[in-house]
Amino acid sequence: MITDSKLPARAWLIVGLLWVVGCLNYLDRVMITTMRGSLKEAIPMTDAQFGLLTTAFLVVYAVLSPFAGYLADRFNRSRVIIGSLFAWSLITWLTAHAQTYEQLLATRLLMGISEACFLPASLALVSDYHRGKTRSLATGLVLGGVMVGGGMGGVGGWLAERHGWSYSFNLFGLVGIAFSVVLLLLLRDAPPPDAAELAPDVAKPRVRLGEALRSLFGSGSFMVAFIYWGLLGVAAWMVIGWMPTYLQEHFHLGQGEAGLIATVYVNAASLLGLVVGGLWADRWSRTQRRACIFVTAIGLALAVPAIVVVSTTNLLPVAIAGLVIYGLMISFASGEMMPILCLILDRRYIATGFGVLNFFACAVGGATTYAGGAMRDAQIDVSRLFIMGAAGMLLCAGLLLFLRPRPASAT
């Protein structure tokens, strides 16, 4: 491993730049969901058509994620990120000029294509710069930008009420285009490690998609990670998708209040958790190579009783405390996924591996949300969904212990 003293000069600058890009990435994708009234007033559509705008984006985004990861492994990571930012920002700006529903839907499909390239490439680039005991914190900080961007989605609805639905798309599209010029000047791929530290498989920059997929699915540890990530997606999406409904019904809250409690407390705690988990994993990694695995497993194990408390208490303050603990602990899983992949995979294929997992997570998330609705229709209490999710998280924590690192020279 490389120590802090050997970090490339741009290592933390890269994290800062990608934090901003991550914020723009999620802001641009979710703000359309916050301006339903303004958008329907300007472009007539049914509620089903409005929902299709997000579904279409997610389907394209999910399907292309493995290929987007491959592009980041095959070509210059920084150029993939810059091209992705410029493309989705231009599409965001073009969205503001849509006159018909068909044009609007087309921009969402194009948005899914362009945005799919960002996350695998950015997390892989951060891992290239932070090969030693700063990797987990650096990854967590970049994901923190993504989380802030998602939380800022409401800005789109606020601006739409005051300036019209197209204003936000014009504004943030131009901001993204301008920032892509900044990246062009400052963002660079990481320099290669010293020759003495360079593993043989890292010395081969050219990869093929077929080879990458064979390497990934031929790895026992990746198969465990694949099952783990899918199962975690089922558990997490049960909580994400149905917590507002549960709080509203169980504690007799208004829709707005329940939605805020279900998101604000969890997201704020998750932001803190990305930093805490990253610092802990990095510090522990000085003496334990599997630190990122163990930190994730501990976080999931502690998230389980938190969700059980939320699903069984009749006291709202206790439920909120449980949500805070859950948000803090569950963030360890998202923050440590790329460090775990760097530990168990051939480094040539880490972005492709993350893209495959991203595809699986999106597919599982959509299916789980639907399944939860079907269970609700069958009169199954929402709290039981959370108990099932908690059991799934506990199983995930156990699966992590079966992951085996590659030789130290390859990570």
Secondary structure, DSSP 8 states (H G I E B T S, - for coil): ---GGG--TTHHHHHHHHHHHHHHHHHHHHGGGG-HHHHHHHS---HHHHHHHHHHHHHHHHHHHHHHHHHHHHS-HHHHHHHHHHHHHHHHHHHTT--SHHHHHHHHHHHHHHHTTHHHHHHHHHHHH--STTHHHHHHHHHHHHHHHHHTTHHHHHHHHHH-THHHHHHHHHHHHHHHHHHHHH--------TTT--TTTT-----HHHHHHHHHT-HHHHHHHHHHHHHHHHHHHHHHHHHHHHHHHTT--HHHHHHHHHHHHHHHHHHHHHHHHHHHHHHTTT-TTHHHHHHHHHHHHHHHHHHHHHH-S-HHHHHHHHHHHHHHHHHHHHHHHHHHHHHS-GGGHHHHHHHHHHHHHHHHHHHHHHHHHHHHTT--HHHHHHHHHHHHHHHHHHHTT-----GGG-
